[in-house]
Every structure is written in C-alpha cells, then in structure tokens.
Amino acid sequence: MSLKSAIAFLILATASLVGAQTLQTLCSFNSTNGSTPRAELTLGNDGNFYGTTPGGFGSDKGTVFKVTTNGALTTLVSFSNSNGASPRAALTLGNDGHFYGTAYWGGFTNSTFTYGMGTVFKVTTNGTLTTLASFSSTNGANPEAGMTLGNDGNFYGTTYGGGITNPASPYGMGTVFKMTTSGTLTKLVAFNSANGAYPYAALTLGPDGIFYGTTKYGGITNSTYPDGMGTVFKVTTNGLVTTLVSFTGTNGANPYAALTLGNDGHFYGTTVYGGITNSTWRTGMGTVFKVTTNGSVTTLVWLTGINGAYPEGGLTMGNDGNFYGTTARGGITNSTEPYGWGTVFQVMTNGTLTTLVTFGFTNGSLPRAALTLGNDGDFYGTTAAGGITNSTDPTGMGTVFRLFASQPLITVEPQSQTNNAGANVTFLVSARSTGHLGYQWRKNGTNLVDGGNLYGATTSALTITNISASDAASYSVIVSNANGSVTSSNATLTVIDPPVITAQPTNLLVLPGTNVAFRVSLTGTVPFRYQWRFNGTNLLNATNATYAIPSVATNKAGNYSVAITNAAGSATSSNGALTVVVSPNSQTNYASSTATFTATGFSPESLNYQWQKNRTNLVNGGNLSGATNSTLTITSVSDADAAIYNAVVSDASGSVTTSNAVLTVNNFPFIASQPQSQTVVAGRTVTFNVTAYGAPPFIFQWFFNGTPVGSPTAGTNSSSYTLSNVGTNQAGNYSVQVVNGFSSVTSSNALLTVFLPPSLTLQFSAGYPLLNLYGRLGNNFVVEFNTNLAETNWINLLSLTNLPASPYQFLDPAAGDQPARFYRAYMQ
C-alpha cells in the first residue's frame, strides 16, 4: 500500500476526540516508592493492582508494588540484584494466587553480563519474594517481557537476549522458554534473525493451545532497518516455531508489545515504528494491525502523531468488544516536547481510532504499557515519566493513572423504518464506552420486555417479528454504563398494511341517462393506487378511488372491478354489475287490439321482471301474459286496460323501476286490415275480408261500386264477403263500411278483376293441326296434349310466357300421323 493510500485510510479510520473521558492520577512515583514503570498493571484476586518499576527505592534496582483503586501505593519488594534487578515486565497471576515475574538484571553474572542475565521470581501479595531461576545466556538473558500461563499450568515467556550468538549479536538474539512453578526452566526456541530476533513482548495463548508472539527485530531488513523490522510467530509447547509475518515498514515495523486475542479469533497488535514517515518521524509513527492464525496481516491504523505515535504497549479489549491502548508519544506537543507526551486511544476492529486522552506531562508522560481493565469497568495504567520531578529526574518518575469510563456515546442512532405488515424488523444502536454497556429499549417512552413478537429488549438490537399496526410507534433505547446513561433519538416504525377490501363494488340497476359511480371500502395503508376494469379490461384514466359514469348508455352495461395496490401488496375487487334498463314506450291501441310493452335489460346478470299496472303487481291470466317476463302482452284491450304500466327489474342485489308507459285505448272504429284487390277466373269463388278495431259490437255493410250489397252483418272485429261462381259482370270495386256505437269508417276499394279461362280451337293446315289459343294477354300459359283422355300424364306441347296475342296460333307437326290427339290449355 502506498503512503498516499495509507494516509487516506487513516483519515477515514480516525474519529474525533471523545471529551467525556476523565483521567485521574492515582499516584506519582518519587524514587523512594519506585520510578519509571514500563509495564502494565496486573489485577489481583483482591481487586487491587500489582506492578513493577525498573528503578527506585533503596539501591535503585526496582520494586514490586501494590496500588488500590483510590491510589494508595505500597512497596512490596525492593530488588537488590541478588534477587533480581530492574523488572521491566508485568506480573502474571498464577493459579495459586501468587504473582510470577521476571527481572531484566540480576542472577548469574559473568564478564559479558556484569549485572546479571535476569531472573524469574514469585511474589506473594504480602511481599514475600522467591527467586525461581536465573538465566545463564544459553537458556536466555535479560527478559523484557512477563510470562504467560499455559493450559498445562506452566509459564511461558521470552528473553530479549541469550540463545544463539554471533559477532553481530554477541549477547544472543533471544529465546522462548518454559518455566514450572517449582523453578525448572527449559529453553524452547533460540531466535536466529531469520525467524525473528530480540523478542520484547510476552506470549499470547491462542484458542488452539499454541502461543503467538512478536519479535522486535529480525525478518525483512533494509537500509532503514538493518536489523530487520520484526516478525509475528507462533510456537508450540514443544518448541516448534513458525514465522507468520515479517513486517515491511509500510505495514509496520518493530513490534514491542504482545498480541491480543479478539472475539473474532484473530490477533490484534501494534508496531512502534513503520507506517507514515516524515522529516520529524523518519522511521514512521507506528501502526495497529490484525493478523490471522495463518499469518494474513491487515493494517488497521497508521498513526499520525496527532492521534498518537510509538505504541509500545499492547491492546486491551474492553467490555464493549473494542480495543484500548496507549502511545508513548504523540498528542499535544510544544517547544519543550515536540514529540508529545503520549495518548490513550480506542480502536475498533474496522480500524476506527478515537483519541481518548492526550497526556500533558503533569498528569503523566510516556505511557509505555498496555492498559488494565478493572472490576469497575475503568482502565488503569502507568506512565514511565511525568508526575514528580527533581534534579536527578527532571522529566518525572512516572505515575499510575485511572481512566474513568465515560457515559456511553451513541455512534449510530436507531433508524426509522417503513415495513410491510407481517415482516420482521430490527432496530440497531451502536455505542462506545470504556465499560460494560446496558440497553433498555422503549416503545413510545415505555420500557419493553421480551415476549410475544418482541425480543432483544435489553440488547443493542431490538427485533419485532410479524409486525402489525399495533407495533407502529416510536422506538428509542437507553444505553447505560456504570457512569451514566444516554437516550437515543426516536426511530419511527411505520407499518404498511396491504389493501383489504371491506365493501365490494355493488351492482347498479339504472335507467339510461343516469349518473352512476362504483366505489369500494378499504383498510390498509395509504397511498393506494387504483385501476378500474370493464369486463376484465383496464379502463383508460380510471385510477381514482371512485369510478363515475355520467349519463349511462346501454353500451356501458357490464362488469366493473378495481385492482388496488400499495407498497405492501394488492387486492382485486369482485365484479359490480351495471345493468341499464330501457323503459317501455307508451302506446295508443284501438279497443280489441293487442298491446305489448317491453322492458329491455342490458346486463351481465340474470334479471327478474315484475310488471305493474298503476303501481300494482300484475299476474298472468285473462287477457294478460308475461307479467314476470321482459315483455307484457295484453290481448283484446278495452277501456279497462287503459292505465300506466311499468316494470320492476331486479337482480340479486337491487332493483330499478322503469319509467311509466301509458296505454291509451281508442274506441272509434279503425280498419286494421283492408280488403285486398283480387284477379280471378270466371266461375271461381272470391272472398273479401276486413279486420277492424274499436269498441264492439260492429256492423259491417259491404258495397259494390258504391252500392250496398247483401245485408248488414253484426259481429266483433272481422267480417268477410264471398262471391261464388263469379262472372265477368261482378268485376268492379268492393268496399265495406264499419259502424259501432261511436262512429263509422269505410274501407278502401278492393278491385275484383274477372277474366275468362283460356280456350283452344283446332283447324288443319297442310294436313297438320293448327291451334288457336285464346286467353288474357300478358299472362303465362301452358298447352299440353295426350293421345288418350283417360291418361293422367299429359305431355307439355307449349309453354308461353306473357301471351302476346289472342288468339295465338301454332302448329303441332308431330300429330300428323297419329289417329287421335287431345289438347288442353291452362293459365299459370
């Protein structure tokens, strides 16, 4: 990764200073009680903290001390070289309740190690110290780090020197050792530069039972780092060592501190150098990194000086799952201290770094150790400088401090949500705190408890399953720790219910010209989208809650439905049928005639009819039929039938009554069927007929050419006049006068035309029969012959269309040799 990209990452991964942190100096070292502590504190079973100083007290060979949470400091041990000297590492609490540690000097001495090569000791809480082992160079020398308790009850640690030596490393490049509680020390690994050199930090026990650690030098080298930039390694309890990472400078260099196991199973650590460099910080300001058990390393933070520099101490996991650490330099600077006095920071697993404290010398300076989490949720630590000064120690002899857990800081508020009914929703809150966090979710200001469709009421994630309208509310959460609480902003849950039709479109039965509208009733969450349909086909621009049809016509009859949608779903209504009923027409009928009224229903539904006379329901009988059909028939009407007629047309859901149709009955005589003109052959029978309506009885008087013929006849509404064996003298005009009690009426003339039947005469011409046909000109005639009058099958001789002349002559040449031949003619 280039420096440019590293800086960009750093800007994204660095949070602003949290102002709610409080730093308290619990005690300042003054040489008589110790000086310049370089190691983190160790929490004892009694709730007090135990630590070491490499200098101060007596012979200035260092101390073991106890400090309470209120700052009372007790020196438990003063080292004298014979029992060890200059302890630089943290103590380790054993299974027996005693503390185990290492001293950098003391123990065995020789010409190379005039101050000794260091020791391993045990110390009780009342200050009784037992030297367990002295290093002898071949098994290690000068341990900078404390020891780690293994699963087997033994302690495992590193020494900064000893082991393999060469002209470049006359004191050795360090070792890994095992130490029993009885004092048996075993060298497991001697570093050789290629696999690391000069381990400065304690080991970390992995979940796989293997130890993981760092070396300050070794690995990859260059002109800036000729001794190498350090490594990450793993080592088994039988001494099999594997190099996992060799730092390259850009991803960090020279790790001083132990690794910290995260909740995700990965290790997190710091490098003192590497990362971003400039003219002030030529070797870089250090990094924070993550490394997997298979050696995949990720740089999380490049320190910039402003947010800290030179993190010599390791990371400590807080109750919130985040990591906390110190930097020896960086933070506030001035002309007296251009590199800064150090910081305390928080870093998240995604690389977001927040500076919690910047030291200012009087409250401590040069924190070189990791923090220790107390039982109260506060962090405790040491600084190697600052505090009390004198002429011998003008930079101060160090302090013990307490970082009070602040009130929680909500970094991500719960967000409002809009969800469909039946969905599952989760409200999340993210908060920072140096202590344990508690959560209490609320609904409209009332505390929630798990149960029903709700769980996570006291966690950072509140889940509501199968939501409904009753869950729509404002949700907030109180986030608390030992130092206070903070309440989140409200997050609104909006529940969208899908449309549910509670009232379907109803059938409408109307007369033409009526204004109608189809509607539905709904439950659900607005806004709704509507699409009305006619007989299953979408209607153009029919997208409102109501579909109105002004002045309906019969072509609008049919089924209407609507599809409704919202964000949660859709619903389609049942059909509402529109029936348009065309009313019957008023009529004027002559008495004795037949009246019919028809109500025409245009409808997709099955319809029922009920005819009414003057608003009274009718039944079939007498001269009336069709009382429950679409057509009502009244035969032989009379004054009693003159009335107002209408039909009640209904389906299963409603009805409509047609407009009134008035039946008017006319009693005056009226000839409905005139006598018809006829043309007949003389001798035939002829009948003239007339049909009349009106109030009976009727008297009929027939006329021939205006002169009465026959006697007047009485009857109902019909009469006939018959002529038998009609002759040509009866041809002429025939009419009839109809009389009733109100008036009379005379029919039109019916012309009777009488003509004689066709005839044939026979003569011979040149020995052949010559026939003369007499008949009515313009008519069609057929002449047939036969040889025997008894025969029934006559043979066609001549078919003549439109007789042109009378007589019409024609020969029968085929008859010349026959003894007898008979002829006949008839008109078609």
Buried (B, 14 or more C-beta within 10 A) or exposed (E): EEBEEBBEBBEEBBBEEBEBBEBBBBBBBBBEBBBBBBBBBBBBEEEBBBBBBBBBBEEBBBBBBBBBBEBEBBBBBBBEBEBBBBBBBBBBBBEEEBBBBBBBBBBBBEEEBEBBBBBBBBBBBEBEBEBBBBBBBBBBBBBBBBBBBBEEEBBBBBBBBBBBBEEEBEBBBBBBBBBBBEBEBBBBBBBBBEBBBBBBBBBBBBEEEBBBBBBBBBBBBEEBBEBBBBBBBBBBBEBEBBBBBBBBBBBBBBBBBBBBBBEEEBBBBBBBBBBBBEEEBEBBBBBBBBBBBEBEBEBBBBBBBBBBBBBBBBBBBBBBEBBBBBBBBBBBBEEEBEBBBBBBBBBBBEBBBBBBBBBBBBBBBBBBBBBBBBEBBBBBBBBBBBBBBEEEBEBBBBBBBBBBBBBBBBEEBBEBBBBBBBBEBEBBBBBBBBBBBBBBBBBEEEEBEEEEEBBBBBBBBBBBBEBEEEBBBBBBBBBBBBBEBBBBEBBEBBBBBBBEBEEBBEBBBBBBEBEBEBBBEBEBBEEBEBBBBBEEEEBEEBEEEEBEBEEBEBEBBBBBBBBBBBBBBEBEBEBBBBBBBBBBEBBEBBBBBEBBBBBBBBBBBEBBBBBBBEEEEBEEEEBBBBBBBBBBBBBBBBEEBBBBBBBBBBBEEBBBBBBBBEBEBBBBBBBBEBBEBBEBBBEEEBEBBBBBBBBBEBBBBBBBEEEEEEEEBEEEBBBBBEBEEBEEEBBBBBBBBBBBEEEBBBBEBBEBEBBEBBEBEEEEEEEEBBBBBBBBEEBEBBBBBBEEEEEEEBEEBBEBEEBEEBBBEBBBEEBEEEEEBEBBBEBE
